[in-house]
């Protein structure tokens, strides 16, 4: 299943992957790392925290 997901993500041309599912992110990121891909997933909460300035 993760092979299908990572293939689709790479084919989409996405520069960033966001998800609220930590287990799915760990699985996808691990697979992408093994494939030596630069694309990585990020948790939605972390993305929003960064985009809104975090604890500034």
PDB file of N, CA, C and O in Angstrom:
ATOM      1  N   UNK A   1       0.814  -1.183   0.000  1.00  0.00           N
ATOM      2  CA  UNK A   1       0.000   0.000   0.000  1.00  0.00           C
ATOM      3  C   UNK A   1       0.869   1.263   0.000  1.00  0.00           C
ATOM      4  O   UNK A   1       0.571   2.226  -0.707  1.00  0.00           O
ATOM      5  N   UNK A   2       1.944   1.253   0.796  1.00  0.00           N
ATOM      6  CA  UNK A   2       2.793   2.436   0.852  1.00  0.00           C
ATOM      7  C   UNK A   2       3.498   2.677  -0.483  1.00  0.00           C
ATOM      8  O   UNK A   2       3.773   3.822  -0.843  1.00  0.00           O
ATOM      9  N   UNK A   3       3.791   1.604  -1.216  1.00  0.00           N
ATOM     10  CA  UNK A   3       4.416   1.771  -2.532  1.00  0.00           C
ATOM     11  C   UNK A   3       3.472   2.510  -3.475  1.00  0.00           C
ATOM     12  O   UNK A   3       3.902   3.373  -4.240  1.00  0.00           O
ATOM     13  N   UNK A   4       2.191   2.172  -3.420  1.00  0.00           N
ATOM     14  CA  UNK A   4       1.196   2.877  -4.239  1.00  0.00           C
ATOM     15  C   UNK A   4       1.096   4.342  -3.840  1.00  0.00           C
ATOM     16  O   UNK A   4       1.029   5.225  -4.695  1.00  0.00           O
ATOM     17  N   UNK A   5       1.088   4.591  -2.533  1.00  0.00           N
ATOM     18  CA  UNK A   5       0.975   5.970  -2.044  1.00  0.00           C
ATOM     19  C   UNK A   5       2.185   6.803  -2.453  1.00  0.00           C
ATOM     20  O   UNK A   5       2.027   7.914  -2.959  1.00  0.00           O
ATOM     21  N   UNK A   6       3.386   6.280  -2.242  1.00  0.00           N
ATOM     22  CA  UNK A   6       4.579   7.064  -2.572  1.00  0.00           C
ATOM     23  C   UNK A   6       4.709   7.272  -4.079  1.00  0.00           C
ATOM     24  O   UNK A   6       5.142   8.334  -4.525  1.00  0.00           O
ATOM     25  N   UNK A   7       4.343   6.279  -4.851  1.00  0.00           N
ATOM     26  CA  UNK A   7       4.378   6.427  -6.308  1.00  0.00           C
ATOM     27  C   UNK A   7       3.419   7.538  -6.755  1.00  0.00           C
ATOM     28  O   UNK A   7       3.776   8.379  -7.581  1.00  0.00           O
ATOM     29  N   UNK A   8       2.228   7.533  -6.215  1.00  0.00           N
ATOM     30  CA  UNK A   8       1.240   8.559  -6.561  1.00  0.00           C
ATOM     31  C   UNK A   8       1.699   9.946  -6.127  1.00  0.00           C
ATOM     32  O   UNK A   8       1.511  10.920  -6.856  1.00  0.00           O
ATOM     33  N   UNK A   9       2.295  10.037  -4.953  1.00  0.00           N
ATOM     34  CA  UNK A   9       2.792  11.333  -4.475  1.00  0.00           C
ATOM     35  C   UNK A   9       3.896  11.865  -5.387  1.00  0.00           C
ATOM     36  O   UNK A   9       3.897  13.042  -5.746  1.00  0.00           O
ATOM     37  N   UNK A  10       4.832  10.995  -5.757  1.00  0.00           N
ATOM     38  CA  UNK A  10       5.920  11.417  -6.645  1.00  0.00           C
ATOM     39  C   UNK A  10       5.380  11.832  -8.008  1.00  0.00           C
ATOM     40  O   UNK A  10       5.811  12.841  -8.565  1.00  0.00           O
ATOM     41  N   UNK A  11       4.443  11.064  -8.545  1.00  0.00           N
ATOM     42  CA  UNK A  11       3.873  11.370  -9.857  1.00  0.00           C
ATOM     43  C   UNK A  11       3.050  12.657  -9.850  1.00  0.00           C
ATOM     44  O   UNK A  11       2.886  13.296 -10.890  1.00  0.00           O
ATOM     45  N   UNK A  12       2.535  13.036  -8.687  1.00  0.00           N
ATOM     46  CA  UNK A  12       1.705  14.242  -8.594  1.00  0.00           C
ATOM     47  C   UNK A  12       2.534  15.524  -8.731  1.00  0.00           C
ATOM     48  O   UNK A  12       2.000  16.583  -9.063  1.00  0.00           O
ATOM     49  N   UNK A  13       3.837  15.419  -8.474  1.00  0.00           N
ATOM     50  CA  UNK A  13       4.689  16.603  -8.517  1.00  0.00           C
ATOM     51  C   UNK A  13       4.615  17.421  -7.233  1.00  0.00           C
ATOM     52  O   UNK A  13       5.100  18.552  -7.190  1.00  0.00           O
ATOM     53  N   UNK A  14       4.015  16.861  -6.189  1.00  0.00           N
ATOM     54  CA  UNK A  14       3.874  17.573  -4.913  1.00  0.00           C
ATOM     55  C   UNK A  14       5.247  17.926  -4.329  1.00  0.00           C
ATOM     56  O   UNK A  14       6.213  17.176  -4.474  1.00  0.00           O
ATOM     57  N   UNK A  15       5.306  19.074  -3.672  1.00  0.00           N
ATOM     58  CA  UNK A  15       6.532  19.509  -3.002  1.00  0.00           C
ATOM     59  C   UNK A  15       6.446  19.270  -1.507  1.00  0.00           C
ATOM     60  O   UNK A  15       7.460  19.269  -0.809  1.00  0.00           O
ATOM     61  N   UNK A  16       5.225  19.066  -1.017  1.00  0.00           N
ATOM     62  CA  UNK A  16       5.004  18.856   0.415  1.00  0.00           C
ATOM     63  C   UNK A  16       3.797  17.942   0.569  1.00  0.00           C
ATOM     64  O   UNK A  16       2.844  18.008  -0.208  1.00  0.00           O
ATOM     65  N   UNK A  17       3.854  17.095   1.578  1.00  0.00           N
ATOM     66  CA  UNK A  17       2.756  16.181   1.886  1.00  0.00           C
ATOM     67  C   UNK A  17       2.291  16.492   3.300  1.00  0.00           C
ATOM     68  O   UNK A  17       3.097  16.510   4.230  1.00  0.00           O
ATOM     69  N   UNK A  18       1.008  16.734   3.465  1.00  0.00           N
ATOM     70  CA  UNK A  18       0.443  17.008   4.782  1.00  0.00           C
ATOM     71  C   UNK A  18      -0.561  15.929   5.139  1.00  0.00           C
ATOM     72  O   UNK A  18      -1.311  15.457   4.285  1.00  0.00           O
ATOM     73  N   UNK A  19      -0.571  15.540   6.409  1.00  0.00           N
ATOM     74  CA  UNK A  19      -1.526  14.551   6.884  1.00  0.00           C
ATOM     75  C   UNK A  19      -1.740  14.759   8.380  1.00  0.00           C
ATOM     76  O   UNK A  19      -0.876  15.298   9.072  1.00  0.00           O
ATOM     77  N   UNK A  20      -2.884  14.332   8.863  1.00  0.00           N
ATOM     78  CA  UNK A  20      -3.158  14.368  10.301  1.00  0.00           C
ATOM     79  C   UNK A  20      -2.955  12.989  10.924  1.00  0.00           C
ATOM     80  O   UNK A  20      -3.198  12.814  12.118  1.00  0.00           O
ATOM     81  N   UNK A  21      -2.518  12.016  10.143  1.00  0.00           N
ATOM     82  CA  UNK A  21      -2.337  10.637  10.605  1.00  0.00           C
ATOM     83  C   UNK A  21      -0.846  10.350  10.793  1.00  0.00           C
ATOM     84  O   UNK A  21      -0.115  10.157   9.822  1.00  0.00           O
ATOM     85  N   UNK A  22      -0.409  10.325  12.048  1.00  0.00           N
ATOM     86  CA  UNK A  22       1.021  10.129  12.355  1.00  0.00           C
ATOM     87  C   UNK A  22       1.555   8.795  11.859  1.00  0.00           C
ATOM     88  O   UNK A  22       2.672   8.729  11.346  1.00  0.00           O
ATOM     89  N   UNK A  23       0.779   7.740  12.003  1.00  0.00           N
ATOM     90  CA  UNK A  23       1.232   6.420  11.555  1.00  0.00           C
ATOM     91  C   UNK A  23       1.443   6.383  10.052  1.00  0.00           C
ATOM     92  O   UNK A  23       2.433   5.833   9.570  1.00  0.00           O
ATOM     93  N   UNK A  24       0.515   6.968   9.317  1.00  0.00           N
ATOM     94  CA  UNK A  24       0.628   7.025   7.865  1.00  0.00           C
ATOM     95  C   UNK A  24       1.851   7.850   7.459  1.00  0.00           C
ATOM     96  O   UNK A  24       2.585   7.468   6.548  1.00  0.00           O
ATOM     97  N   UNK A  25       2.067   8.976   8.132  1.00  0.00           N
ATOM     98  CA  UNK A  25       3.232   9.815   7.838  1.00  0.00           C
ATOM     99  C   UNK A  25       4.536   9.070   8.079  1.00  0.00           C
ATOM    100  O   UNK A  25       5.459   9.162   7.270  1.00  0.00           O
ATOM    101  N   UNK A  26       4.623   8.335   9.178  1.00  0.00           N
ATOM    102  CA  UNK A  26       5.845   7.583   9.471  1.00  0.00           C
ATOM    103  C   UNK A  26       6.088   6.537   8.395  1.00  0.00           C
ATOM    104  O   UNK A  26       7.224   6.339   7.966  1.00  0.00           O
ATOM    105  N   UNK A  27       5.042   5.875   7.964  1.00  0.00           N
ATOM    106  CA  UNK A  27       5.160   4.846   6.934  1.00  0.00           C
ATOM    107  C   UNK A  27       5.591   5.466   5.600  1.00  0.00           C
ATOM    108  O   UNK A  27       6.514   4.969   4.954  1.00  0.00           O
ATOM    109  N   UNK A  28       4.934   6.532   5.195  1.00  0.00           N
ATOM    110  CA  UNK A  28       5.258   7.201   3.926  1.00  0.00           C
ATOM    111  C   UNK A  28       6.671   7.783   3.974  1.00  0.00           C
ATOM    112  O   UNK A  28       7.449   7.591   3.040  1.00  0.00           O
ATOM    113  N   UNK A  29       7.010   8.492   5.055  1.00  0.00           N
ATOM    114  CA  UNK A  29       8.341   9.092   5.156  1.00  0.00           C
ATOM    115  C   UNK A  29       9.441   8.037   5.166  1.00  0.00           C
ATOM    116  O   UNK A  29      10.496   8.236   4.564  1.00  0.00           O
ATOM    117  N   UNK A  30       9.204   6.927   5.841  1.00  0.00           N
ATOM    118  CA  UNK A  30      10.188   5.853   5.858  1.00  0.00           C
ATOM    119  C   UNK A  30      10.409   5.281   4.471  1.00  0.00           C
ATOM    120  O   UNK A  30      11.544   5.024   4.068  1.00  0.00           O
ATOM    121  N   UNK A  31       9.325   5.083   3.747  1.00  0.00           N
ATOM    122  CA  UNK A  31       9.432   4.550   2.391  1.00  0.00           C
ATOM    123  C   UNK A  31      10.140   5.540   1.468  1.00  0.00           C
ATOM    124  O   UNK A  31      10.996   5.146   0.676  1.00  0.00           O
ATOM    125  N   UNK A  32       9.789   6.814   1.567  1.00  0.00           N
ATOM    126  CA  UNK A  32      10.439   7.833   0.732  1.00  0.00           C
ATOM    127  C   UNK A  32      11.934   7.932   1.046  1.00  0.00           C
ATOM    128  O   UNK A  32      12.753   8.117   0.146  1.00  0.00           O
ATOM    129  N   UNK A  33      12.277   7.807   2.322  1.00  0.00           N
ATOM    130  CA  UNK A  33      13.690   7.854   2.712  1.00  0.00           C
ATOM    131  C   UNK A  33      14.454   6.672   2.115  1.00  0.00           C
ATOM    132  O   UNK A  33      15.561   6.848   1.605  1.00  0.00           O
ATOM    133  N   UNK A  34      13.881   5.479   2.174  1.00  0.00           N
ATOM    134  CA  UNK A  34      14.521   4.295   1.588  1.00  0.00           C
ATOM    135  C   UNK A  34      14.694   4.438   0.082  1.00  0.00           C
ATOM    136  O   UNK A  34      15.640   3.902  -0.496  1.00  0.00           O
ATOM    137  N   UNK A  35      13.768   5.169  -0.554  1.00  0.00           N
ATOM    138  CA  UNK A  35      13.840   5.404  -1.992  1.00  0.00           C
ATOM    139  C   UNK A  35      14.768   6.582  -2.329  1.00  0.00           C
ATOM    140  O   UNK A  35      14.943   6.929  -3.497  1.00  0.00           O
ATOM    141  N   UNK A  36      15.361   7.190  -1.289  1.00  0.00           N
ATOM    142  CA  UNK A  36      16.262   8.332  -1.432  1.00  0.00           C
ATOM    143  C   UNK A  36      15.574   9.516  -2.121  1.00  0.00           C
ATOM    144  O   UNK A  36      16.182  10.238  -2.911  1.00  0.00           O
ATOM    145  N   UNK A  37      14.283   9.691  -1.795  1.00  0.00           N
ATOM    146  CA  UNK A  37      13.507  10.814  -2.314  1.00  0.00           C
ATOM    147  C   UNK A  37      13.602  11.977  -1.338  1.00  0.00           C
ATOM    148  O   UNK A  37      13.681  11.770  -0.127  1.00  0.00           O
ATOM    149  N   UNK A  38      13.596  13.195  -1.858  1.00  0.00           N
ATOM    150  CA  UNK A  38      13.660  14.388  -1.015  1.00  0.00           C
ATOM    151  C   UNK A  38      12.294  14.723  -0.407  1.00  0.00           C
ATOM    152  O   UNK A  38      12.226  15.355   0.647  1.00  0.00           O
ATOM    153  N   UNK A  39      11.221  14.311  -1.054  1.00  0.00           N
ATOM    154  CA  UNK A  39       9.864  14.594  -0.589  1.00  0.00           C
ATOM    155  C   UNK A  39       9.636  13.976   0.780  1.00  0.00           C
ATOM    156  O   UNK A  39       9.977  12.815   1.007  1.00  0.00           O
ATOM    157  N   UNK A  40       9.059  14.749   1.689  1.00  0.00           N
ATOM    158  CA  UNK A  40       8.732  14.260   3.027  1.00  0.00           C
ATOM    159  C   UNK A  40       7.353  14.771   3.428  1.00  0.00           C
ATOM    160  O   UNK A  40       6.889  15.814   2.967  1.00  0.00           O
ATOM    161  N   UNK A  41       6.725  14.006   4.295  1.00  0.00           N
ATOM    162  CA  UNK A  41       5.435  14.392   4.841  1.00  0.00           C
ATOM    163  C   UNK A  41       5.603  15.148   6.142  1.00  0.00           C
ATOM    164  O   UNK A  41       6.610  15.017   6.838  1.00  0.00           O
ATOM    165  N   UNK A  42       4.594  15.942   6.453  1.00  0.00           N
ATOM    166  CA  UNK A  42       4.600  16.734   7.680  1.00  0.00           C
ATOM    167  C   UNK A  42       3.196  16.672   8.282  1.00  0.00           C
ATOM    168  O   UNK A  42       2.199  16.657   7.560  1.00  0.00           O
ATOM    169  N   UNK A  43       3.135  16.638   9.596  1.00  0.00           N
ATOM    170  CA  UNK A  43       1.840  16.620  10.266  1.00  0.00           C
ATOM    171  C   UNK A  43       1.157  17.970  10.075  1.00  0.00           C
ATOM    172  O   UNK A  43       1.809  19.014  10.114  1.00  0.00           O
ATOM    173  N   UNK A  44      -0.135  17.944   9.871  1.00  0.00           N
ATOM    174  CA  UNK A  44      -0.906  19.157   9.631  1.00  0.00           C
ATOM    175  C   UNK A  44      -0.741  20.168  10.761  1.00  0.00           C
ATOM    176  O   UNK A  44      -0.610  21.363  10.497  1.00  0.00           O
ATOM    177  N   UNK A  45      -0.746  19.720  12.002  1.00  0.00           N
ATOM    178  CA  UNK A  45      -0.601  20.629  13.141  1.00  0.00           C
ATOM    179  C   UNK A  45       0.763  21.332  13.115  1.00  0.00           C
ATOM    180  O   UNK A  45       0.842  22.526  13.402  1.00  0.00           O
ATOM    181  N   UNK A  46       1.822  20.614  12.780  1.00  0.00           N
ATOM    182  CA  UNK A  46       3.166  21.215  12.695  1.00  0.00           C
ATOM    183  C   UNK A  46       3.225  22.244  11.575  1.00  0.00           C
ATOM    184  O   UNK A  46       3.821  23.310  11.731  1.00  0.00           O
ATOM    185  N   UNK A  47       2.609  21.923  10.455  1.00  0.00           N
ATOM    186  CA  UNK A  47       2.577  22.841   9.326  1.00  0.00           C
ATOM    187  C   UNK A  47       1.856  24.133   9.708  1.00  0.00           C
ATOM    188  O   UNK A  47       2.356  25.226   9.443  1.00  0.00           O
ATOM    189  N   UNK A  48       0.690  24.011  10.324  1.00  0.00           N
ATOM    190  CA  UNK A  48      -0.062  25.205  10.726  1.00  0.00           C
ATOM    191  C   UNK A  48       0.679  26.017  11.780  1.00  0.00           C
ATOM    192  O   UNK A  48       0.653  27.248  11.756  1.00  0.00           O
ATOM    193  N   UNK A  49       1.337  25.328  12.704  1.00  0.00           N
ATOM    194  CA  UNK A  49       2.130  25.999  13.748  1.00  0.00           C
ATOM    195  C   UNK A  49       3.221  26.865  13.103  1.00  0.00           C
ATOM    196  O   UNK A  49       3.400  28.026  13.472  1.00  0.00           O
ATOM    197  N   UNK A  50       3.938  26.295  12.150  1.00  0.00           N
ATOM    198  CA  UNK A  50       4.996  27.030  11.447  1.00  0.00           C
ATOM    199  C   UNK A  50       4.426  28.194  10.659  1.00  0.00           C
ATOM    200  O   UNK A  50       4.969  29.298  10.706  1.00  0.00           O
ATOM    201  N   UNK A  51       3.337  27.962   9.934  1.00  0.00           N
ATOM    202  CA  UNK A  51       2.759  28.981   9.050  1.00  0.00           C
ATOM    203  C   UNK A  51       2.177  30.152   9.826  1.00  0.00           C
ATOM    204  O   UNK A  51       2.096  31.260   9.295  1.00  0.00           O
ATOM    205  N   UNK A  52       1.771  29.930  11.072  1.00  0.00           N
ATOM    206  CA  UNK A  52       1.159  31.006  11.861  1.00  0.00           C
ATOM    207  C   UNK A  52       2.135  31.654  12.831  1.00  0.00           C
ATOM    208  O   UNK A  52       1.742  32.481  13.654  1.00  0.00           O
ATOM    209  N   UNK A  53       3.404  31.283  12.736  1.00  0.00           N
ATOM    210  CA  UNK A  53       4.410  31.915  13.586  1.00  0.00           C
ATOM    211  C   UNK A  53       4.702  31.188  14.881  1.00  0.00           C
ATOM    212  O   UNK A  53       5.524  31.652  15.671  1.00  0.00           O
ATOM    213  N   UNK A  54       4.063  30.081  15.117  1.00  0.00           N
ATOM    214  CA  UNK A  54       4.354  29.286  16.310  1.00  0.00           C
ATOM    215  C   UNK A  54       4.157  30.064  17.591  1.00  0.00           C
ATOM    216  O   UNK A  54       3.135  30.723  17.781  1.00  0.00           O
ATOM    217  N   UNK A  55       5.134  29.986  18.463  1.00  0.00           N
ATOM    218  CA  UNK A  55       5.037  30.608  19.797  1.00  0.00           C
ATOM    219  C   UNK A  55       5.583  32.020  19.827  1.00  0.00           C
ATOM    220  O   UNK A  55       5.935  32.526  20.893  1.00  0.00           O
ATOM    221  N   UNK A  56       5.657  32.653  18.691  1.00  0.00           N
ATOM    222  CA  UNK A  56       6.220  34.027  18.661  1.00  0.00           C
ATOM    223  C   UNK A  56       5.348  35.013  19.372  1.00  0.00           C
ATOM    224  O   UNK A  56       5.679  36.197  19.435  1.00  0.00           O
TER     225      UNK A  56
END
